[in-house]
Amino acid sequence: MRQAIAEAVVDDDVLGKDPTADQLERRVAEMLGKDAALFFPSGTQANQTGILLHTRPGSEAICEADSHVFHYEYASAAWLGGVQLVPVASRRGCMNPDDVKASVRPGDRHHPRTTLVCVEQTHGASGGSVVPVEALIALRAVADDHGLPVHLDGARLWHAAAALEVPLSDIAACADTVMVSLSKGLGCPAGSLLAGPADLIEEAWTIRKRLGGGMRQVGILAAAGLYALDHNLERLREDHTRAMRLFDACTRIDGLRPVRPDTNTVRIDVVRDGLPAQEVSRRLDAHGVWILALGPDWLRAVTHLDVDDDGIDRAIAALREVLT
Ligand SMILES: *Cc1c(COP(=O)(O)O)cnc(C)c1O
């Protein structure tokens, strides 16, 4: 990947002339079955652009209650777009279509207008859970009934497609705009893309510019993305297998209650009085094992291309030691 970055053919992407960025954008648009795609420095900026595209100030966007756009984007929808997010609780990221329907405003003189439905695939907070395609189709139907667009936060869409063994476009078809990240499981230093209909992606270019996301010789990052699609996509299932092995071992460690992973993320609840997840994370760190404490009583372990079988063995050994 470093070699591909070094050898990238570049030009000024703010003038729309970088051939490598262009190549990546076309390739991702095609993979997702959309007209066009646009490269962004971060997933957050691409998600927020998606929200800004579909909404207007003083309106509401429905999202999953533990989603990235709700918890981890610093209330940007409100800050940037004047949009009120309406969280809907779910089972492992999978919102009930009836709950979404109930959250759509009636469109009268007393309530704000609903302008968007956001979904997340895979669902990070519940441990990289895969939302079944049928569930997405049901959500799409509710949105269609109310004339609402759907934005899909697919930072880890690659993992969902690998787990479901379906093309990315089968999942992306359920949404108008789709965000995918190169900087998570694919191992790139930075970059996400927003894909959708040609007119919206044209408008997204303007929003990206406003948000300060226009970058000049961005082909050096796009080259990393192209490399990742060629070399790091097919191997994602290895990460899923390793996550499952970590899960299996954790089921046999007293004080841990892991959630069976669908993909490369293992949510591990820590169920021992007086032992906060943060403390477990700190002690693991001393063993050279990095597992984030994302809540007071749960850890999130992520397998990726820098974690091999030995790494999983070391993580298991460290967890055993820390919890004895
Ligand atoms: C990481 C992530 C993002 C944001 O990506 P950044 O590049 O960190 O801004 C958005 N959604 C989900 C589900 C993510 O995991």
The ligand as an SDF file (V2000), in Angstrom:
LIG
                    3D

 15 15  0  0  0  0  0  0  0  0999 V2000
  -15.7680    5.0060   11.9520 C   0  0  0  0  0  0  0  0  0  0  0  0
  -17.2040    5.1610   11.6600 C   0  0  0  0  0  0  0  0  0  0  0  0
  -17.6870    6.3680   11.1220 C   0  0  0  0  0  0  0  0  0  0  0  0
  -16.8600    7.6200   10.9460 C   0  0  0  0  0  0  0  0  0  0  0  0
  -15.6830    7.4900   10.2900 O   0  0  0  0  0  0  0  0  0  0  0  0
  -14.4530    8.4860   10.6090 P   0  0  0  0  0  0  0  0  0  0  0  0
  -13.6030    8.2980    9.4090 O   0  0  0  0  0  0  0  0  0  0  0  0
  -13.8440    8.0190   11.8770 O   0  0  0  0  0  0  0  0  0  0  0  0
  -14.9920    9.8740   10.7100 O   0  0  0  0  0  0  0  0  0  0  0  0
  -19.0370    6.4260   10.8410 C   0  0  0  0  0  0  0  0  0  0  0  0
  -19.8470    5.3840   11.0540 N   0  0  0  0  0  0  0  0  0  0  0  0
  -19.4190    4.2230   11.5680 C   0  0  0  0  0  0  0  0  0  0  0  0
  -20.3890    3.1060   11.7720 C   0  0  0  0  0  0  0  0  0  0  0  0
  -18.0770    4.0770   11.8940 C   0  0  0  0  0  0  0  0  0  0  0  0
  -17.6600    2.9170   12.4140 O   0  0  0  0  0  0  0  0  0  0  0  0
  1  2  1  0
  2  3  1  0
  2 14  2  0
  3  4  1  0
  3 10  2  0
  4  5  1  0
  5  6  1  0
  6  7  2  0
  6  8  1  0
  6  9  1  0
 10 11  1  0
 11 12  2  0
 12 13  1  0
 12 14  1  0
 14 15  1  0
M  END
$$$$
